[in-house]
Amino acid sequence: MATISHKRNFIVSLSNTDGTIVIDHEQKANLLCTAFKHRLGVSEFTGMSYNLSNILLEHNLKGLDADFSQEEIEGVIRNLLNNHAPGPDGFIGLFIKKCWSTIKEDFI
């Protein structure tokens, strides 16, 4: 079974730019590497078709540095999944909800 699965994911041959068929592993690897290097960093970008300064002036960014309200904090905590850790610390939503229920009076 492993042999069959291995053969299914195997590239038998590749065609070179001049039409030559390549079957040797090293030659196929070199051909793929060369093709990748030719495409790497190639872009069709011709320029920006919009004015960034007009876009940024349309947004009101003054409230971004405001403190979070109690309602916003509670809304986020209420929507956490109980058995999912929203961050890399590994604390699941249920743990955060239990902690919040014991300390939220300190924030009122």
C-alpha positions in Angstrom: 0.0 0.0 0.0 2.8 2.4 0.8 4.5 1.7 -2.5 1.3 2.4 -4.4 0.7 5.6 -2.5 4.3 6.6 -3.1 4.0 6.0 -6.9 0.8 8.1 -7.0 2.7 11.2 -5.7 5.7 10.7 -8.1 6.5 12.9 -11.1 7.6 10.5 -13.8 8.9 13.1 -16.3 9.1 16.8 -17.1 9.7 18.6 -20.3 12.5 21.0 -20.7 12.1 24.4 -22.5 13.5 22.8 -25.6 11.1 19.9 -25.4 13.6 17.4 -24.0 12.0 14.9 -21.6 13.7 14.7 -18.3 13.3 11.5 -16.1 16.4 11.6 -13.8 15.6 12.8 -10.3 18.4 15.3 -10.1 17.6 16.7 -13.5 14.0 17.1 -12.6 14.9 18.8 -9.3 17.3 21.2 -11.2 14.6 21.9 -13.8 12.0 22.7 -11.1 14.5 24.8 -9.2 15.5 26.8 -12.3 11.8 27.4 -13.2 11.1 28.6 -9.7 14.1 31.0 -9.7 12.9 32.5 -13.0 9.5 33.1 -11.5 10.6 34.3 -8.1 10.3 38.0 -7.8 8.7 38.5 -11.2 5.7 40.8 -10.9 3.2 42.2 -13.3 2.7 45.3 -11.1 2.5 48.4 -13.1 1.6 51.0 -10.5 -1.1 52.0 -8.1 -4.4 52.9 -9.6 -5.7 54.7 -6.5 -4.6 57.6 -4.3 -3.8 56.3 -0.8 -3.9 59.8 0.8 -7.6 60.1 -0.3 -8.5 56.8 1.2 -6.8 57.5 4.6 -8.3 60.9 4.9 -11.8 59.4 4.7 -11.4 57.3 7.9 -11.8 58.7 11.4 -8.9 57.2 13.4 -9.3 59.3 16.5 -11.1 56.6 18.6 -8.5 53.9 18.0 -6.5 54.8 21.1 -9.6 55.0 23.4 -10.0 52.6 26.3 -12.2 49.6 25.8 -15.6 49.9 27.3 -17.0 47.4 29.8 -19.6 46.4 27.2 -17.0 45.7 24.6 -14.9 43.6 26.9 -18.0 41.6 28.1 -19.1 41.1 24.5 -15.8 39.6 23.5 -15.6 37.3 26.5 -19.2 36.2 26.1 -18.6 35.2 22.4 -15.5 33.1 23.3 -15.9 29.4 22.6 -15.7 27.4 25.9 -13.4 24.7 24.7 -11.1 26.8 22.4 -8.0 28.7 23.4 -8.1 32.1 21.6 -4.4 32.7 22.1 -1.0 31.0 22.5 -1.2 30.8 26.3 -3.6 27.8 26.1 -6.3 29.3 28.3 -9.7 28.1 27.0 -12.7 30.4 26.8 -14.4 28.8 29.8 -11.4 29.6 32.0 -11.4 33.2 30.8 -15.2 33.5 31.4 -14.8 32.1 35.0 -11.9 34.5 35.7 -13.9 37.4 34.3 -17.0 36.6 36.4 -14.8 36.8 39.6 -12.9 40.0 38.8 -15.4 42.1 36.7 -16.6 44.0 39.8 -13.0 45.5 40.1 -13.4 47.1 36.6 -16.8 48.7 37.3 
